[in-house]
Amino acid sequence: MRTGEGIWLRAGVLGVLVVAGVVAALVIDLPGAGQVRSWLDDGGALAWALLIVGVALVLCAPVPRSLVSVLAGAVLGFGAGLALALIGGMLGGLVAFGLSRALGRPAVTRLAGPRLHHADEVFSGRGFVSVLTARLIPVVPFVVVSYGAGLSGIRLGPYVAATAVGLVPSTLVQVGIGASTEFVVEHVSTLTLVPAAAVAVVLLGAGIWWFRRRARRAGEQPRPV
């Protein structure tokens, strides 16, 4: 297979994974609080590990992280829910970043060409601040930042550090809300994911477009002699 074909094939795989995540978010019912507690009681450490992996995979799809954190607090209580939301959030952010970097970044580089170099220099120098700011803004979906950072030139180290710091404030609040009420668990359904998933997909596309536009503008700026 030629290099160009491989690049677009990987980009296509990334697109299929994102679409599959949307479909899964819309059709898979969330387990009830009692069911989750029963799994954890019966399964022990293995059940906890599978639950963390499950949360991470959910956060690779356009599912609001705030909803996942609130549910974690409602089902597990504040302490355990906070640990699950933070560890699952970090793992989900890493997986989405890695998928986007490995599968989508080559296609963005191919499309933008040399114009991407200057934009990468900008993002590499301000990677921590850029990701931290995006993580702290409530209206920016978690999945958009994760995939968008992978498409950009941000290095892994600053991305991980900014994600770890940026997740803490909102997660504390969201898990606390969930732990203080049982109403959330009783009334959350797949219908709550439909508008959120649609918005996340639109914003993900907008984020990719913005990175490409930024790279194009950076390439058009005159370089100092």
Residue pairs with C-beta under 8 A, 6 or more apart in sequence:
1 9
4 110
7 106
7 107
7 110
8 107
10 102
10 103
10 104
10 106
10 107
11 103
11 104
11 106
11 107
13 103
14 99
14 100
14 103
14 104
17 60
17 99
17 103
18 61
18 62
18 147
18 201
18 204
21 60
21 61
21 62
21 63
22 61
22 62
22 197
22 201
24 61
25 58
25 61
25 62
25 63
25 193
25 197
26 190
26 193
26 194
26 197
27 190
28 190
29 189
29 190
30 71
30 188
30 189
30 190
31 39
32 185
33 74
33 75
33 182
33 185
36 51
36 75
36 76
37 75
37 76
39 47
39 51
40 47
40 48
40 51
40 76
43 50
51 84
51 88
52 84
52 87
52 88
52 91
53 91
54 88
55 68
55 72
55 84
55 85
55 87
55 88
55 89
55 91
55 92
56 88
56 89
56 91
56 92
56 95
57 92
57 95
58 68
58 88
58 92
59 65
59 68
59 88
59 89
59 92
59 93
59 96
59 142
59 143
59 146
60 92
60 95
60 96
60 99
60 143
60 146
61 143
61 197
62 141
62 143
62 196
62 197
62 199
62 200
62 201
62 204
63 143
63 193
63 196
63 197
63 200
64 141
64 142
64 193
64 196
64 200
65 85
65 89
65 141
65 142
65 143
65 170
66 138
66 170
66 174
67 188
67 192
67 193
67 196
68 85
68 88
68 89
69 81
69 85
69 89
69 170
69 171
69 174
69 175
69 178
70 174
70 175
70 177
70 178
70 184
71 178
71 184
71 185
71 188
72 80
72 81
72 82
72 84
72 85
72 88
72 175
72 178
73 81
73 82
73 85
73 174
73 175
73 176
73 177
73 178
73 179
73 180
74 81
74 178
74 179
74 181
74 182
74 184
74 185
75 81
75 178
75 185
76 84
77 179
78 175
78 176
78 179
81 175
81 178
81 179
82 171
82 172
82 175
85 171
85 174
85 175
86 167
86 168
86 171
89 142
89 163
89 167
89 171
90 160
90 163
90 164
90 167
92 142
92 146
93 142
93 145
93 146
93 159
93 163
93 167
94 160
96 143
96 146
96 147
96 150
97 146
97 147
97 149
97 150
97 156
97 159
98 150
99 147
99 150
100 146
100 147
100 148
100 149
100 150
100 151
101 150
101 151
102 150
104 147
104 150
104 151
104 208
105 150
105 151
108 116
108 151
108 208
108 211
108 212
108 215
109 116
111 212
112 119
112 212
112 215
112 216
112 219
113 219
114 219
115 215
115 216
115 218
115 219
115 220
116 153
116 215
116 218
116 219
117 219
118 215
118 218
118 219
118 221
118 223
119 152
119 153
119 211
119 214
119 215
119 218
119 219
120 152
120 153
120 215
121 153
122 218
123 130
123 152
123 153
123 154
124 153
124 154
124 155
127 149
127 153
127 154
127 155
127 158
127 159
127 162
128 158
128 161
128 162
129 162
130 154
130 162
131 145
131 149
131 154
131 158
131 159
131 162
131 163
131 166
132 162
132 165
132 166
134 140
134 145
134 148
134 166
135 142
135 145
135 162
135 163
135 165
135 166
135 167
135 170
136 166
136 169
136 170
138 170
140 203
141 199
141 200
141 203
141 204
143 200
143 204
144 200
144 203
144 204
144 207
145 207
147 204
147 207
147 208
148 204
148 207
148 208
148 210
148 211
149 159
151 207
151 208
151 211
152 211
177 184
178 184
178 185
